Amino acid sequence: MPQTVKGVISRSKGADVELVDVVVPDPGPGEAVVTIETCGVCHTDLHYREGGINDDYPFLLGHEAAGRVEAVGEGVTDVAPGDFVILNWRAVCGQCRACAKGKPQYCFDTHNATQKMTLTDGTELTPALGIGAFIEKTLVAAGQCTKVPEADAAAVGLLGCGVMAGFGAAVNTGGVSRGDSIAVIGCGGVGNAAIAGARVAGATTIIAVDVSDAKLEQATHFGATHTVNSSTTEPVEAIRSLTGGNGADVVVEAVGRPETYEQAFYARDLAGTVVLVGVPTPDQQVTLPMIDIFGRGGALKSSWYGDCLPSRDFPMLVDLYTQGRFDLDAFVTERIGLGDVEAAFDKMHTGNVLRSVVVL
């Protein structure tokens, strides 16, 4: 039988979110109903509220979540009722040209649940990133459920988006390995996850760059060996001076602005790698001399969801967390209720919160 549960929606651009009744249908073929235990409040949810993604209101917000499978539909074999799972927004199809090439992390045909969750009057909801997890129970494609070892849901649920994006930008996309140098420009949640990933991978010089001394201090906890306040110090020169005058092997740009991308480009070593994981707005452009692109070699990459494969990366990172080698707890700034999401959005503007996590 369909269930009516509490969930957080955004009805129109810029309006405060609302806690309302949502109808969750029974899972159909290839679908699962998941009881949500925790969900991080991500900037992407704010982008949805502000109309920065699309205008398919009303949105059911939330996507960075962990919970337990309650029921599955016909044909579902990878997860079963009772499984502890992290939700992901890239359920790979296994059949597209990327999957056929053995690169499912780039799947071009990811899928979501076929059925729609609705308001009690029948209005269909658009779930954020195909998940919609600011809710007591949600309906997703079964492939969006990744079974992982039991752990603190508030911490490991963050792998569903921001932490995975940062870790993967450094390790999967950037290919950081033992003895490498890396600079990370922008030390919010994603940037600090890139720093933590670089430490796990064995990088020996890890340079954090930000305009906030408080964020730079946080970055040292996650593994930064050096910090640069770019409001008072020219960052390209500083990164070069900390890497023998050469520049870093990998530079992760976690801001998404033309000026910081240009800094990343010139702060890398010859044949080094730049990774863009910060999300730019559609109107932003960057201009670089083609001779510099040609003459420096290396690679300019973008990282979408940290080039992750959830079935591979989520269990591995949970294991690292339970072993004490990857401090996911440090990303959890506060634990809040479903009714506190709007206040959590307000706190994002202060820069003092890595993650507010809704606990149900």
C-alpha positions as CSV (number, residue, x, y, z in Angstrom):
1,M,0.0,0.0,0.0
2,P,1.3,3.5,-0.7
3,Q,2.5,5.3,2.4
4,T,2.1,8.9,3.5
5,V,5.2,10.3,5.1
6,K,6.7,13.7,6.0
7,G,9.1,15.3,3.5
8,V,10.7,18.7,2.6
9,I,9.7,20.4,-0.7
10,S,10.4,23.6,-2.5
11,R,7.3,24.9,-4.3
12,S,8.7,27.9,-6.2
13,K,12.0,29.7,-6.9
14,G,13.5,31.2,-3.8
15,A,10.6,30.4,-1.5
16,D,11.3,28.9,1.9
17,V,11.0,25.1,2.0
18,E,8.0,23.4,3.5
19,L,7.5,20.2,5.6
20,V,4.5,18.5,4.0
21,D,2.8,15.1,3.6
22,V,4.2,13.0,0.7
23,V,2.7,9.9,-0.8
24,V,5.3,7.2,-1.5
25,P,4.1,4.3,-3.8
26,D,5.0,0.7,-3.4
27,P,8.1,-0.2,-5.4
28,G,7.6,-1.3,-8.9
29,P,9.9,-3.4,-11.1
30,G,13.5,-2.3,-10.5
31,E,12.6,0.0,-7.7
32,A,13.1,0.2,-3.9
33,V,11.6,2.0,-1.0
34,V,14.3,3.1,1.5
35,T,13.7,4.3,5.1
36,I,16.0,7.4,5.4
37,E,18.2,7.6,8.5
38,T,20.2,10.7,7.5
39,C,20.6,13.2,4.7
40,G,23.2,15.9,4.3
41,V,22.2,19.4,3.4
42,C,24.2,20.0,0.2
43,H,24.6,23.2,-1.9
44,T,23.0,21.4,-4.8
45,D,19.7,21.3,-2.8
46,L,19.9,25.1,-2.5
47,H,20.5,25.3,-6.2
48,Y,17.3,23.4,-6.8
49,R,15.4,25.7,-4.4
50,E,16.8,28.7,-6.2
51,G,15.9,27.4,-9.7
52,G,19.5,26.9,-10.7
53,I,19.0,23.3,-11.9
54,N,15.6,23.5,-13.7
55,D,12.1,24.7,-13.1
56,D,10.3,21.4,-12.5
57,Y,8.7,22.5,-9.2
58,P,7.7,21.3,-6.8
59,F,11.0,19.7,-5.8
60,L,11.4,17.0,-3.2
61,L,14.8,18.1,-1.8
62,G,17.7,16.0,-0.4
63,H,20.0,13.5,-2.0
64,E,23.1,12.9,0.2
65,A,21.6,10.1,2.2
66,A,21.9,6.8,4.0
67,G,19.2,4.5,5.2
68,R,17.7,1.0,5.1
69,V,15.9,-0.8,2.4
70,E,12.3,-1.4,3.4
71,A,10.9,-3.1,0.2
72,V,12.0,-3.9,-3.3
73,G,10.1,-4.4,-6.5
74,E,10.1,-7.2,-9.0
75,G,13.5,-8.2,-10.5
76,V,15.6,-6.5,-7.8
77,T,18.4,-8.8,-6.7
78,D,21.4,-6.6,-5.6
79,V,19.7,-5.3,-2.4
80,A,17.1,-6.7,-0.1
81,P,14.9,-5.5,2.7
82,G,17.0,-4.7,5.8
83,D,20.1,-3.8,3.9
84,F,22.0,-0.7,5.1
85,V,22.6,1.5,2.0
86,I,24.0,4.8,0.8
87,L,22.0,6.4,-2.0
88,N,23.7,7.4,-5.2
89,W,22.5,9.5,-8.1
90,R,24.2,7.6,-10.8
91,A,22.6,4.2,-11.1
92,V,24.6,2.7,-14.0
93,C,22.8,1.0,-16.8
94,G,25.5,-1.6,-17.7
95,Q,24.6,-1.3,-21.4
96,C,25.5,2.1,-22.8
97,R,28.6,2.7,-24.8
98,A,30.5,3.9,-21.7
99,C,29.5,0.8,-19.7
100,A,30.4,-1.4,-22.8
101,K,33.9,0.1,-22.8
102,G,34.4,-1.0,-19.2
103,K,34.0,2.6,-17.9
104,P,30.7,2.4,-16.0
105,Q,31.7,5.5,-13.9
106,Y,30.9,7.5,-17.0
107,C,27.6,5.8,-17.7
108,F,25.6,7.9,-20.2
109,D,22.2,6.4,-19.3
110,T,21.8,6.4,-15.6
111,H,18.3,5.8,-14.3
112,N,15.9,6.7,-11.6
113,A,12.6,5.4,-10.3
114,T,9.8,5.2,-12.9
115,Q,7.0,6.0,-10.5
116,K,6.5,9.4,-9.0
117,M,6.1,10.4,-5.4
118,T,3.3,13.0,-5.0
119,L,1.6,15.4,-2.6
120,T,-1.6,14.2,-1.1
121,D,-3.6,16.1,-3.8
122,G,-1.8,14.1,-6.5
123,T,0.7,16.7,-7.6
124,E,3.9,15.0,-8.8
125,L,7.2,15.8,-7.2
126,T,10.6,16.1,-8.8
127,P,13.1,14.4,-6.5
128,A,16.5,16.2,-6.3
129,L,19.0,14.3,-8.4
130,G,16.5,11.5,-8.7
131,I,16.5,10.7,-5.0
132,G,14.6,13.2,-2.8
133,A,15.8,12.2,0.7
134,F,14.6,15.0,3.0
135,I,11.8,12.6,3.8
136,E,11.1,9.7,6.1
137,K,10.9,7.2,3.2
138,T,11.8,7.6,-0.4
139,L,11.3,5.7,-3.7
140,V,14.4,5.2,-5.9
141,A,15.7,2.9,-8.6
142,A,17.3,-0.1,-6.9
143,G,20.6,0.7,-8.6
144,Q,20.7,3.9,-6.6
145,C,21.1,1.8,-3.4
146,T,24.7,0.8,-2.6
147,K,25.0,-1.7,0.2
148,V,27.8,-0.9,2.6
149,P,29.0,-2.1,6.0
150,E,27.0,-0.9,9.0
151,A,28.4,2.5,10.2
152,D,27.2,5.9,11.5
153,A,24.7,6.9,8.9
154,A,25.3,10.7,9.4
155,A,29.0,10.3,8.5
156,V,28.9,7.7,5.7
157,G,25.8,9.1,4.1
158,L,27.9,12.1,3.0
159,L,29.6,9.8,0.5
160,G,26.4,10.0,-1.5
161,C,27.6,13.4,-2.9
162,G,30.0,16.0,-1.6
163,V,32.6,13.9,0.1
164,M,32.7,11.4,-2.8
165,A,33.0,14.3,-5.2
166,G,36.1,15.7,-3.5
167,F,37.8,12.4,-2.7
168,G,37.2,11.2,-6.2
169,A,38.4,14.5,-7.8
170,A,41.8,13.9,-6.2
171,V,42.1,10.1,-6.4
172,N,40.0,9.0,-9.3
173,T,40.2,12.0,-11.7
174,G,43.5,13.5,-10.6
175,G,45.2,10.2,-10.0
176,V,47.1,11.4,-6.9
177,S,49.4,8.7,-5.7
178,R,52.4,8.2,-3.3
179,G,54.9,11.0,-3.2
180,D,52.8,13.4,-5.3
181,S,52.1,17.0,-4.6
182,I,48.6,18.5,-4.8
183,A,47.1,21.9,-4.3
184,V,43.4,22.3,-3.5
185,I,41.8,25.7,-4.2
186,G,38.7,26.1,-2.1
187,C,38.4,24.4,1.3
188,G,34.8,23.7,1.8
189,G,33.4,20.2,2.2
190,V,34.4,19.1,-1.3
191,G,37.9,20.7,-1.1
192,N,38.6,19.2,2.3
193,A,37.4,15.8,1.0
194,A,40.0,16.1,-1.8
195,I,42.6,16.9,0.8
196,A,41.6,13.9,2.9
197,G,41.7,11.7,-0.3
198,A,45.2,12.9,-1.2
199,R,46.4,12.0,2.3
200,V,44.9,8.5,2.0
201,A,46.5,8.1,-1.4
202,G,50.0,9.0,-0.1
203,A,50.6,12.5,-1.3
204,T,53.4,14.1,0.6
205,T,52.8,17.8,-0.2
206,I,49.2,18.8,0.2
207,I,48.6,22.6,-0.1
208,A,45.3,24.1,0.9
209,V,44.3,27.4,-0.6
210,D,41.4,29.6,0.6
211,V,40.5,33.1,1.7
212,S,39.4,32.0,5.1
213,D,41.9,31.3,7.9
214,A,39.2,29.2,9.7
215,K,38.8,27.0,6.7
216,L,42.5,26.7,6.3
217,E,42.8,25.6,9.9
218,Q,40.1,22.9,9.2
219,A,42.1,21.8,6.1
220,T,45.1,21.0,8.3
221,H,43.0,18.5,10.2
222,F,42.1,16.7,7.0
223,G,45.7,16.4,5.9
224,A,47.0,19.7,4.5
225,T,50.7,20.0,5.0
226,H,50.8,23.7,4.0
227,T,48.1,26.5,3.8
228,V,47.9,29.6,1.7
229,N,45.5,32.5,2.3
230,S,44.9,33.8,-1.2
231,S,43.4,37.0,0.1
232,T,46.8,38.1,1.3
233,T,49.3,35.9,-0.6
234,E,49.5,35.3,-4.4
235,P,48.5,31.7,-4.6
236,V,50.3,30.6,-7.8
237,E,53.7,31.9,-6.6
238,A,53.0,30.3,-3.1
239,I,52.2,26.9,-4.6
240,R,55.3,27.0,-6.8
241,S,57.5,28.0,-3.9
242,L,56.2,25.0,-1.9
243,T,56.9,22.6,-4.7
244,G,60.5,23.4,-5.5
245,G,59.5,26.2,-7.9
246,N,57.8,23.8,-10.2
247,G,54.1,23.7,-9.4
248,A,51.9,20.9,-8.0
249,D,51.5,17.5,-9.8
250,V,47.7,17.9,-9.4
251,V,45.7,21.0,-8.7
252,V,42.0,20.6,-7.7
253,E,39.8,23.6,-8.3
254,A,36.9,23.3,-5.9
255,V,35.4,26.8,-6.3
256,G,34.0,26.9,-9.8
257,R,35.1,30.4,-10.8
258,P,37.2,31.6,-13.8
259,E,39.8,33.4,-11.7
260,T,40.5,30.4,-9.4
261,Y,40.6,28.0,-12.5
262,E,43.2,30.2,-14.0
263,Q,45.2,30.1,-10.8
264,A,44.9,26.3,-10.9
265,F,46.1,26.2,-14.5
266,Y,49.3,28.1,-13.7
267,A,49.9,26.5,-10.4
268,R,50.4,23.0,-11.8
269,D,53.8,21.6,-12.8
270,L,54.6,21.0,-16.5
271,A,52.6,17.9,-17.6
272,G,50.6,18.3,-14.4
273,T,46.8,17.8,-14.1
274,V,44.1,20.4,-13.3
275,V,40.8,19.0,-12.0
276,L,37.7,21.1,-12.0
277,V,35.2,19.9,-9.4
278,G,33.8,23.3,-8.4
279,V,30.5,23.9,-10.1
280,P,30.4,27.0,-12.3
281,T,27.3,29.0,-13.4
282,P,26.3,28.7,-17.1
283,D,27.4,32.2,-17.9
284,Q,31.0,31.9,-16.6
285,Q,33.9,31.7,-19.1
286,V,37.6,31.3,-18.8
287,T,40.2,32.5,-21.3
288,L,43.7,31.0,-21.6
289,P,46.4,31.5,-24.2
290,M,46.4,28.5,-26.5
291,I,50.2,28.5,-26.5
292,D,50.2,28.0,-22.7
293,I,47.7,25.1,-23.1
294,F,49.9,23.6,-25.8
295,G,53.3,24.3,-24.2
296,R,52.5,23.0,-20.7
297,G,51.2,19.6,-21.6
298,G,49.5,17.5,-19.0
299,A,45.7,17.3,-18.6
300,L,42.8,19.6,-18.0
301,K,39.9,17.5,-16.5
302,S,36.5,17.9,-15.1
303,S,35.3,15.6,-12.3
304,W,31.6,14.8,-12.1
305,Y,30.7,12.9,-8.9
306,G,34.4,12.3,-8.4
307,D,34.3,9.8,-11.4
308,C,33.1,7.3,-8.8
309,L,31.7,3.9,-9.2
310,P,29.5,3.6,-6.1
311,S,29.6,-0.2,-5.9
312,R,33.4,0.0,-5.8
313,D,34.1,3.2,-4.0
314,F,31.4,3.5,-1.3
315,P,32.2,0.2,0.6
316,M,35.9,0.9,0.3
317,L,35.6,4.4,1.8
318,V,33.3,3.1,4.6
319,D,36.0,0.5,5.4
320,L,38.6,3.3,5.5
321,Y,36.3,5.2,7.9
322,T,35.8,2.3,10.3
323,Q,39.5,1.7,10.3
324,G,40.1,5.3,11.4
325,R,42.0,6.2,8.2
326,F,39.3,8.6,6.7
327,D,37.7,10.9,9.2
328,L,34.1,11.3,7.9
329,D,32.9,12.4,11.4
330,A,34.8,15.6,10.9
331,F,32.6,16.6,8.0
332,V,29.5,16.5,10.2
333,T,29.1,20.0,11.7
334,E,25.7,19.5,13.2
335,R,22.8,17.1,13.3
336,I,19.4,18.6,12.7
337,G,15.7,17.7,12.2
338,L,13.6,17.7,9.0
339,G,12.1,21.0,10.0
340,D,15.5,22.7,10.2
341,V,16.5,22.5,6.5
342,E,15.7,26.2,5.7
343,A,17.9,27.3,8.6
344,A,20.7,25.0,7.3
345,F,20.5,26.8,4.0
346,D,21.0,30.1,5.8
347,K,24.1,28.8,7.5
348,M,25.7,27.9,4.2
349,H,26.3,31.6,3.6
350,T,28.4,32.0,6.7
351,G,31.1,29.5,5.5
352,N,31.3,28.0,9.0
353,V,29.4,24.8,8.3
354,L,30.9,21.8,6.4
355,R,27.7,19.8,6.6
356,S,24.4,20.0,8.4
357,V,23.0,16.5,8.5
358,V,19.3,15.8,8.9
359,V,18.7,12.9,11.2
360,L,15.4,11.1,11.1
